[in-house]
Amino acid sequence: MIGEDGADGGDAAPEAALDPATGRPRRFAYPPNLYVVDGGAPQVAAAAEVLDDLGITDVA
């Protein structure tokens, strides 16, 4: 649950979410490894094509 101060109450170190080179927040502390596609075969095919175009190959 996110508190009034914007903290999510997690136990991750806050500095882990910062880019050490810039000091700015990273978009993700780690790359996402789950992609949810809402739809049928055409939507899954479109998502797979985008992942291929982006060179993302480490998704099961």
DSSP file (Angstrom, degrees, kcal/mol; ACC not computed):
  #  RESIDUE AA STRUCTURE BP1 BP2  ACC     N-H-->O    O-->H-N    N-H-->O    O-->H-N    TCO  KAPPA ALPHA  PHI   PSI    X-CA   Y-CA   Z-CA
    1    1 A M              0   0    0      0, 0.0     2,-0.5     0, 0.0     9,-0.0   0.000 360.0 360.0 360.0 139.3    0.0    0.0    0.0
    2    2 A I        -     0   0    0      7,-0.1     6,-0.2     1,-0.1     5,-0.1  -0.749 360.0-145.5 -91.8 128.8    1.3    3.4   -0.9
    3    3 A G    >   -     0   0    0      4,-2.9     3,-1.7    -2,-0.5    -1,-0.1  -0.184  32.6 -91.4 -84.0 179.2    1.4    5.9    2.0
    4    4 A E  T 3  S+     0   0    0      1,-0.3    -1,-0.1     2,-0.1    -2,-0.0   0.787 125.1  57.6 -62.8 -28.1    0.8    9.7    2.0
    5    5 A D  T 3  S-     0   0    0      2,-0.1    -1,-0.3     1,-0.1     3,-0.1   0.443 119.4-108.5 -84.4   1.8    4.5   10.3    1.4
    6    6 A G  S <  S+     0   0    0     -3,-1.7     2,-0.2     1,-0.3    -2,-0.1   0.345  75.2 136.5  90.4  -7.4    4.5    8.2   -1.8
    7    7 A A        -     0   0    0      1,-0.1    -4,-2.9    -5,-0.1    -1,-0.3  -0.490  49.3-148.3 -74.3 143.9    6.5    5.3   -0.2
    8    8 A D        -     0   0    0     -6,-0.2    -1,-0.1    -2,-0.2     3,-0.1   0.448  35.2-117.9 -93.8   0.5    5.2    1.9   -1.0
    9    9 A G        +     0   0    0      1,-0.2    -7,-0.1     3,-0.1    -2,-0.1   0.535  65.2 144.5  78.7   5.1    6.2    0.3    2.3
   10   10 A G        -     0   0    0      1,-0.1    -1,-0.2     2,-0.0    -2,-0.0  -0.224  56.4-128.2 -72.6 167.4    8.6   -2.1    0.6
   11   11 A D        +     0   0    0     -3,-0.1     2,-0.1     2,-0.1    -1,-0.1   0.308  66.5 122.7-101.0   9.4   11.9   -3.2    2.1
   12   12 A A  S    S-     0   0    0      1,-0.1    -3,-0.1     2,-0.1     5,-0.1  -0.447  73.9-103.5 -69.9 143.2   14.0   -2.4   -1.0
   13   13 A A    >   -     0   0    0      1,-0.1     3,-1.5    -2,-0.1     4,-0.5  -0.488  23.8-135.7 -67.0 131.8   16.8    0.1   -0.4
   14   14 A P  G >  S+     0   0    0      0, 0.0     3,-1.3     0, 0.0     4,-0.1   0.843 102.9  60.1 -59.7 -33.4   15.8    3.5   -1.8
   15   15 A E  G >  S+     0   0    0      1,-0.3     3,-1.3     2,-0.2     8,-0.1   0.719  91.0  69.8 -69.1 -18.6   19.3    4.0   -3.4
   16   16 A A  G <  S+     0   0    0     -3,-1.5    -1,-0.3     1,-0.3    -3,-0.0   0.747  95.4  54.7 -68.4 -22.6   18.7    0.8   -5.5
   17   17 A A  G <  S+     0   0    0     -3,-1.3     9,-3.1    -4,-0.5     2,-0.4   0.419  94.8  88.2 -90.7   1.3   16.1    2.7   -7.5
   18   18 A L  B <  S-A   25   0A   0     -3,-1.3     6,-0.1     7,-0.3     3,-0.0  -0.812  81.3-121.2-104.1 141.8   18.5    5.6   -8.3
   19   19 A D     >  -     0   0    0      5,-3.1     4,-3.6    -2,-0.4     3,-0.3  -0.690  19.9-147.9 -75.2 118.9   20.8    5.7  -11.3
   20   20 A P  T  4 S+     0   0    0      0, 0.0    -1,-0.2     0, 0.0    -4,-0.0   0.786  94.0  53.6 -63.2 -26.4   24.3    6.0   -9.8
   21   21 A A  T  4 S+     0   0    0      1,-0.1    -2,-0.0     3,-0.1    -3,-0.0   0.875 127.3  16.6 -75.5 -37.1   25.6    8.1  -12.7
   22   22 A T  T  4 S-     0   0    0     -3,-0.3    -1,-0.1     2,-0.2    -4,-0.0   0.660  89.0-131.4-110.4 -20.9   22.8   10.7  -12.6
   23   23 A G     <  +     0   0    0     -4,-3.6     3,-0.1     1,-0.3    -2,-0.0   0.492  67.3 126.6  78.5   2.5   21.2   10.3   -9.2
   24   24 A R  S    S-     0   0    0     -5,-0.3    -5,-3.1     1,-0.1    -1,-0.3  -0.575  71.0 -89.2 -91.8 156.1   17.8   10.3  -10.9
   25   25 A P  B     -A   18   0A   0      0, 0.0    -7,-0.3     0, 0.0     2,-0.2  -0.346  40.2-127.9 -62.8 141.6   15.2    7.6  -10.4
   26   26 A R        -     0   0    0     -9,-3.1     3,-0.2     1,-0.1     4,-0.0  -0.510  14.6-123.9 -81.6 158.5   15.4    4.6  -12.8
   27   27 A R  S    S+     0   0    0      1,-0.3     2,-0.4    -2,-0.2    -1,-0.1   0.917  97.9   6.9 -68.7 -41.6   12.3    3.6  -14.7
   28   28 A F        -     0   0    0      1,-0.1    -1,-0.3    -3,-0.0     0, 0.0  -0.995  61.6-141.6-137.4 142.7   12.7    0.1  -13.2
   29   29 A A  S    S+     0   0    0     -2,-0.4    -1,-0.1     1,-0.2    -2,-0.1   0.762  99.1   6.4 -71.6 -23.8   15.0   -1.2  -10.6
   30   30 A Y  S    S-     0   0    0     -3,-0.1    -1,-0.2    -4,-0.0     3,-0.1  -0.969  98.1 -88.3-150.2 154.7   15.2   -4.3  -12.7
   31   31 A P        -     0   0    0      0, 0.0     2,-0.0     0, 0.0    -2,-0.0  -0.387  50.1-104.2 -67.3 143.2   13.7   -5.1  -16.2
   32   32 A P        -     0   0    0      0, 0.0     3,-0.1     0, 0.0    -4,-0.0  -0.383  29.9-170.5 -65.1 144.7   10.2   -6.5  -16.1
   33   33 A N        +     0   0    0      1,-0.1     2,-0.4    -3,-0.1    27,-0.3   0.188  65.9  65.9-122.4  15.5   10.0  -10.2  -16.8
   34   34 A L        -     0   0    0     25,-0.1     2,-0.5    26,-0.0    -1,-0.1  -0.981  56.0-176.1-137.9 125.8    6.3  -10.6  -17.2
   35   35 A Y        -     0   0    0     -2,-0.4     2,-0.5    -3,-0.1    24,-0.0  -0.988  11.9-154.8-120.7 127.3    4.2   -9.1  -20.0
   36   36 A V        -     0   0    0     -2,-0.5     2,-0.6     2,-0.0    -2,-0.0  -0.900   5.9-166.1-105.8 125.6    0.5   -9.4  -19.9
   37   37 A V        -     0   0    0     -2,-0.5     2,-0.9     2,-0.1     7,-0.1  -0.953   7.8-154.1-113.5 118.9   -1.3   -9.3  -23.2
   38   38 A D        +     0   0    0     -2,-0.6     2,-0.3     5,-0.1    -2,-0.0  -0.817  62.0  43.8 -93.8 107.3   -5.1   -8.8  -23.0
   39   39 A G  S    S-     0   0    0     -2,-0.9    -2,-0.1     4,-0.0     2,-0.1  -0.970  84.0 -69.2 154.0-166.5   -6.6  -10.2  -26.1
   40   40 A G  S  > S-     0   0    0     -2,-0.3     4,-2.2     4,-0.0     3,-0.4  -0.093  70.8 -55.0-103.9-157.4   -6.4  -13.2  -28.4
   41   41 A A  H  > S+     0   0    0      1,-0.2     4,-2.6     2,-0.2     5,-0.2   0.842 129.2  55.1 -56.6 -40.3   -3.9  -14.6  -30.9
   42   42 A P  H  > S+     0   0    0      0, 0.0     4,-2.1     0, 0.0    -1,-0.2   0.904 110.4  46.1 -63.2 -38.4   -3.7  -11.4  -33.0
   43   43 A Q  H  > S+     0   0    0     -3,-0.4     4,-2.5     2,-0.2    -2,-0.2   0.896 112.8  49.4 -69.9 -39.4   -2.7   -9.3  -30.0
   44   44 A V  H  X S+     0   0    0     -4,-2.2     4,-2.6     2,-0.2    -1,-0.2   0.911 111.3  49.9 -64.3 -41.5   -0.2  -11.9  -28.8
   45   45 A A  H  X S+     0   0    0     -4,-2.6     4,-2.1     2,-0.2    -2,-0.2   0.901 111.2  49.0 -63.7 -40.6    1.3  -12.0  -32.3
   46   46 A A  H  X S+     0   0    0     -4,-2.1     4,-2.1     2,-0.2    -2,-0.2   0.911 112.2  48.0 -65.3 -42.2    1.6   -8.2  -32.3
   47   47 A A  H  X S+     0   0    0     -4,-2.5     4,-2.4     1,-0.2    -2,-0.2   0.910 111.3  50.6 -64.6 -41.9    3.2   -8.1  -28.9
   48   48 A A  H  X S+     0   0    0     -4,-2.6     4,-2.3     1,-0.2    -1,-0.2   0.886 109.3  51.8 -63.1 -38.5    5.7  -10.9  -29.9
   49   49 A E  H  X S+     0   0    0     -4,-2.1     4,-2.7     2,-0.2    -1,-0.2   0.905 109.5  49.0 -65.2 -41.3    6.6   -8.9  -33.1
   50   50 A V  H  X S+     0   0    0     -4,-2.1     4,-2.1     2,-0.2    -2,-0.2   0.926 110.9  49.9 -64.3 -44.4    7.2   -5.7  -31.0
   51   51 A L  H  X>S+     0   0    0     -4,-2.4     5,-2.6     1,-0.2     4,-0.5   0.905 112.3  48.4 -60.9 -40.6    9.4   -7.7  -28.6
   52   52 A D  H ><5S+     0   0    0     -4,-2.3     3,-1.1     1,-0.2    -2,-0.2   0.924 110.0  51.4 -63.5 -44.4   11.3   -9.1  -31.6
   53   53 A D  H 3<5S+     0   0    0     -4,-2.7    -1,-0.2     1,-0.3    -2,-0.2   0.853 111.0  48.6 -61.4 -34.3   11.7   -5.7  -33.1
   54   54 A L  H 3<5S-     0   0    0     -4,-2.1    -1,-0.3    -5,-0.2    -2,-0.2   0.542 114.6-118.2 -82.8  -6.9   13.1   -4.4  -29.8
   55   55 A G  T <<5 +     0   0    0     -3,-1.1     2,-0.8    -4,-0.5    -3,-0.2   0.715  59.3 153.8  78.5  20.5   15.5   -7.3  -29.6
   56   56 A I      < +     0   0    0     -5,-2.6    -1,-0.3    -6,-0.2     3,-0.1  -0.751   0.5 151.2 -86.8 113.9   14.0   -8.6  -26.3
   57   57 A T        +     0   0    0     -2,-0.8    -1,-0.2    -3,-0.1    -5,-0.1   0.425  47.3  83.3-122.6  -3.0   14.7  -12.3  -26.2
   58   58 A D        +     0   0    0      2,-0.0     2,-0.5     0, 0.0    -1,-0.1   0.012  64.7 104.3 -98.6  30.6   14.9  -13.1  -22.5
   59   59 A V              0   0    0     -3,-0.1   -25,-0.1     1,-0.1   -26,-0.0  -0.945 360.0 360.0-111.2 125.5   11.2  -13.5  -22.0
   60   60 A A              0   0    0     -2,-0.5    -1,-0.1   -27,-0.3   -26,-0.0   0.506 360.0 360.0 -70.5 360.0    9.9  -17.1  -21.7
